[in-house]
Structure formats: C-alpha cells, structure tokens
C-alpha cells in the first residue's frame, strides 16, 4: 500500500512538473511570436512592402499613443511645414533602423532601436542640413491575436537637434507647444506591494520586483551590483550641459536615472 502511494505521489508530481513545463514552453513561444510581429513591423518600414504593415501587423483598432519625435511634431502643428513623410522618410529618405534589443512579457513587447539617416528635406520646420543623424528610439507595444493594438514611442529629440546643429523652430504665435502626457502610470510603491504578494517563483518575477523597488519611495541600497554600469541616464543632454557649464557634478554612474 505504501509503495503504491509513493508511486502515485511520484506520478502526480511528475505530471504537474510536465504540465508546468509545457505551460512555460507555450508562454515562451508566444513571447517569441510577439517579438517576431514587432520585428516585422520595423523591418517592413521603408520597403516596397510597407503597405503590408496595416494588413499583417497592425490591428484594425491600432492606436499610437505617442510618436517618437512628439515634441518636434507638436511644435510644428499649424505652421504649414511640409510633411515629414511616411515614417519620417520624406525628411530622411535614406533612414535605416537597427534593432538593438527586444524584451517581451505577457502581451507587451519593448524594443530599443537606432535610427541612422541623412537630413535631406524639411523636418518639422528645420530646413535640410545634409547632416547625418544617429539617435536612439524606444517603442513599447501591446499585442492581441498576433497583431499590434497599441504602441508608444520616445526618441532622443535633443540628440537629434544637437546633431543637426538646430534649435526648436520658432512658432508664428511664439508659443512653446508640448505634447500631452499619454498616461499617468501607477504609483511604484503600490506596484511593489502587489509584486511582493507573489508569487515570486520565476526569475522574471523577482527581476520585476527589483526594478519596481528601484522606483519606489525608499529604494534599497543593495539593488545595484558592484560592477553596475549605466549606459545612459534619463536626462543625459541636460546633465551634459550642466556639467559643461560647471553647475552640476553628475556622472553616468553617480546618480539615479
């Protein structure tokens, strides 16, 4: 009787392990499929098959909450500037994008990419300079049924202006126009409490909690590894300017993002 019970316990345990393994594999496959959809969205841009984006990649109710160069676009509204063209290729016809990294979780995909191009026509009020640009842009995508339903982008606009040697074009009404915030987000301390309630079974769960804690009201002092390195801070250009003017002492690894 004892042997039979042990056998049943062993069989049940093995079955549960197999089921969990299959579920994890299925989830991993779905994440890879989502990343493939986002990658195709990027790869089709600027090609003869660009029209396929709307049919194959974007859902009928697709919503872009924020464009990458939102501040330049908002400033140009109502000023009669020429169109920047499809994916900015009217102003940067030789634009080439390089995907730097992608990460997926649940129904979301994050992508960091690099834009390289030559400024050959008017761009939101900035006349052609013939100069090369090389800037980063980040995109966050939500997917459902194999298609992108929502997206949000942010590009290094200050870096672009700096590389072009240009300033934000003056408006006829002398106003300074900024795009609206596209979402209030969630209090990080609330997120931390929710994540701490678990489960924290996977490495992804624990990593998510660690990142959330870094944005809380009292981030732990031991979150960063001894060899921690930060490639870029959030307000890089402002910090560079302040340091150059002698009004700041921030360094790439000596302050929070």
C-alpha positions in Angstrom: 0.0 0.0 0.0 2.8 2.4 0.9 4.7 1.5 -2.3 1.5 2.3 -4.3 1.0 5.6 -2.6 4.6 6.6 -3.3 4.2 5.6 -6.9 1.0 7.7 -7.2 2.7 10.7 -5.4 5.6 10.4 -7.8 3.4 10.1 -10.8 1.3 13.1 -9.8 4.4 15.2 -9.1 5.8 14.2 -12.5 2.6 15.1 -14.2 2.4 18.5 -12.5 6.0 19.2 -13.5 5.3 18.2 -17.1 2.2 20.4 -17.2 4.1 23.4 -15.8 7.0 22.8 -18.2 4.6 22.7 -21.1 2.8 25.8 -20.0 6.1 27.6 -19.6 7.2 26.5 -23.1 3.9 27.7 -24.6 4.3 31.1 -22.9 7.9 31.4 -24.2 6.7 30.5 -27.7 4.0 33.2 -27.5 6.5 35.8 -26.4 8.8 34.9 -29.3 5.9 35.2 -31.7 5.0 38.6 -30.3 8.6 39.8 -30.8 8.5 38.5 -34.3 5.5 40.6 -35.1 7.1 43.7 -33.7 10.3 42.9 -35.6 8.3 42.6 -38.9 6.6 46.0 -38.2 10.1 47.5 -38.1 11.6 45.5 -41.0 8.7 46.5 -43.4 9.1 50.2 -42.9 10.7 51.9 -45.9 10.4 48.9 -48.2 8.3 48.2 -51.2 6.1 46.0 -48.9 5.4 48.8 -46.4 1.7 48.6 -47.1 1.6 45.2 -45.6 2.1 46.8 -42.2 -1.5 47.7 -41.9 -2.8 44.4 -43.2 -0.4 42.0 -41.5 1.0 43.7 -38.4 -1.4 46.4 -37.1 -4.9 45.6 -35.6 -7.8 47.5 -37.2 -8.2 49.5 -33.9 -4.4 50.2 -33.6 -3.7 53.2 -31.5 -0.3 55.0 -31.4 -0.4 56.9 -28.1 2.9 58.8 -28.7 5.2 59.3 -31.7 8.9 59.2 -31.2 9.6 62.8 -32.1 6.4 64.0 -30.4 7.8 67.4 -29.2 9.1 68.4 -32.7 5.8 67.3 -34.2 3.7 69.2 -31.6 5.7 72.3 -32.1 5.2 72.1 -35.9 1.4 71.8 -35.7 -0.5 74.5 -37.6 2.8 76.1 -39.0 2.4 75.0 -42.6 5.6 73.0 -42.7 6.0 70.3 -45.3 5.0 66.7 -44.4 7.8 64.6 -42.9 6.6 61.6 -45.0 5.9 58.0 -44.1 8.0 57.1 -41.0 9.9 60.4 -41.5 11.4 59.3 -44.8 10.3 62.5 -46.5 12.9 64.3 -44.5 15.3 61.3 -44.0 14.9 59.2 -47.2 17.9 57.0 -46.5 16.7 56.2 -43.0 17.9 52.8 -41.7 16.9 51.4 -38.3 18.8 48.9 -36.3 17.1 46.9 -33.6 19.4 47.0 -30.5 17.4 44.9 -28.1 13.9 43.5 -27.5 12.1 42.2 -24.4 8.7 40.7 -24.1 6.4 39.9 -21.2 2.7 39.0 -21.2 1.1 40.8 -24.1 3.8 43.6 -24.2 7.0 44.0 -26.2 9.7 46.6 -25.7 12.1 47.5 -28.4 15.2 49.7 -28.4 16.4 50.7 -31.9 18.8 53.0 -33.5 18.0 55.5 -36.3 20.7 56.4 -38.8 19.9 58.8 -41.7 20.8 61.9 -43.6 18.7 65.1 -43.2 17.8 65.8 -46.8 14.5 67.8 -46.6 12.4 69.9 -44.2 11.8 68.2 -40.9 9.1 69.9 -38.8 10.4 73.3 -39.7 14.1 72.5 -39.8 15.4 73.1 -43.3 17.6 70.3 -44.8 21.1 70.4 -43.4 22.7 67.4 -45.2 23.9 66.2 -41.8 24.0 62.6 -40.6 22.0 61.6 -37.5 22.4 58.6 -35.3 19.9 58.5 -32.4 18.1 56.0 -30.3 14.4 55.5 -30.0 12.4 53.2 -27.8 9.0 51.6 -28.5 6.5 49.8 -26.3 3.9 47.6 -28.0 0.8 45.8 -26.8 -0.4 42.8 -28.9 -3.5 40.7 -29.2 -4.2 37.8 -31.6 -0.9 38.2 -33.3 -1.3 41.9 -34.1 -0.2 45.2 -32.6 -3.1 47.0 -30.9 -1.2 49.9 -29.1 2.2 51.5 -29.3 4.1 54.2 -27.6 7.4 55.7 -28.7 10.1 58.1 -27.4 13.2 59.2 -29.4 16.2 61.2 -28.4 14.9 64.6 -29.8 17.5 66.7 -28.1 20.2 64.5 -29.5 18.7 64.9 -33.0 18.7 68.7 -32.7 22.2 68.7 -31.4 23.5 66.5 -34.3 21.7 68.8 -36.8 23.0 71.9 -35.2 19.5 73.2 -34.9 17.1 74.6 -32.4 13.4 74.0 -31.9 11.8 76.1 -34.7 10.0 79.2 -33.6 6.3 79.2 -34.0 4.3 82.1 -35.6 2.4 82.5 -32.4 5.6 82.5 -30.3 4.1 79.7 -28.2 6.0 76.7 -26.8 3.9 73.7 -27.5 4.4 70.4 -25.7 2.6 67.1 -26.3 0.3 65.9 -23.5 1.3 63.2 -21.1 -0.1 60.0 -22.6 -0.8 58.1 -19.3 -0.4 58.7 -15.6 1.1 55.3 -14.9 0.9 53.7 -11.4 2.4 54.5 -8.1 5.6 52.4 -7.8 5.0 51.7 -4.1 1.6 50.2 -5.0 3.2 48.1 -7.6 5.9 46.9 -5.2 3.3 45.8 -2.7 1.4 43.9 -5.3 4.5 42.2 -6.6 5.7 41.3 -3.1 2.4 39.5 -2.5 3.7 37.0 -5.1 4.1 34.6 -6.5 7.9 35.1 -6.9 8.6 31.7 -8.4 10.4 32.7 -11.5 13.5 34.9 -12.2 11.3 37.2 -14.2 9.0 37.7 -11.2 12.0 38.6 -9.0 13.5 40.9 -11.6 10.3 42.7 -12.0 10.1 43.3 -8.2 13.7 44.5 -8.1 13.1 47.1 -10.9 9.8 48.3 -9.2 11.7 48.7 -5.9 14.3 50.9 -7.7 11.5 53.4 -8.5 9.8 53.4 -5.0 9.9 56.0 -2.3 12.7 54.2 -0.5 14.8 52.1 -2.9 17.1 49.6 -1.2 20.8 50.4 -1.2 21.8 47.0 -2.4 19.9 46.9 -5.7 22.9 47.5 -7.9 25.7 45.0 -8.5 29.3 46.0 -7.5 30.1 46.3 -11.2 26.9 48.1 -12.2 27.3 50.3 -15.3 24.7 52.6 -16.8 24.9 53.2 -20.5 22.8 56.3 -20.5 20.9 58.4 -18.0 17.3 59.7 -18.5 18.2 63.4 -18.9 21.6 62.9 -20.5 21.7 66.1 -22.6 20.7 68.4 -19.7 23.3 66.8 -17.4 26.0 67.2 -20.1 25.0 70.8 -20.5 25.0 71.4 -16.7 28.4 69.7 -16.2 29.9 71.7 -19.1 28.7 74.9 -17.5 30.0 73.9 -14.1 26.7 73.9 -12.4 26.5 70.1 -11.9 28.7 67.2 -10.8 26.6 64.3 -12.0 28.3 61.3 -13.7 26.9 58.4 -15.7 27.1 56.1 -12.6 26.9 58.5 -9.8 23.2 59.4 -9.9 19.8 57.9 -10.4 18.3 57.8 -13.9 
